[in-house]
Amino acid sequence: MAIGVLVTLVCTGLLLLVGIWALEGRGGTVNLLSCLVPGLVVGIWAARRYRRRRTE
């Protein structure tokens, strides 16, 4: 579970940074949910993959 949380936090942070960087100077905003949902999906995928490799 710790792997999934860590990957989720890293992916969400990276997506936020990229979104802020892309909209810099344009006056746009970045919605947290638009970064959290893909980060959560990647975190769940990474945790499942890690668990499968460790149990085989």
N, C-alpha and C positions, 0 to 999 in steps of 0.2 A: 504494500500500500504506500509505503514511503516513496518508492520509485515513481508511482503514479502522481503523487502530490508534487514531488520535485519537478517532474517533467511538465506538469500542468502550470506550475508557477513560472518556470523558465519560458515556456512557449507563450504564455499570456503576457509576460513582461516584454518579450521580444516583439510580439505583435503590437503591443501598445507603443513601444518605441518606434517601430517602423511606421505606424499610423500617424504618430505625432510628427515624425520627421517628414513624411509625405505631405502633410497638411500645413507644415510650418510656413508662415507668411501669408496664408490664404484665409485665415480667420475661421477655419473649420474646427470641428471637435471630433474626438474619438469616443465612441460608445464602448463602455467597459464590457458589455455583453457580447459585442461583436468580436472581442478578443478572448473573452473567457470561455465561450462555447467551443471554438476550435481548439483552444489550449486544453480544455477538459477532455475532448475527444482524443487528442494525441496522447494525453496522460493515461487515459484508460487503455488505449491501444498498447502503449509502452509497458504498462504494468502487466497486462495479459500476456504479452510476448515474453517478458522477463520471467513470469511465473511458469510458463510452458517450458522454457529452456531449463529452469532450475529443477523441475520435477521429472524431466526425462532421464 
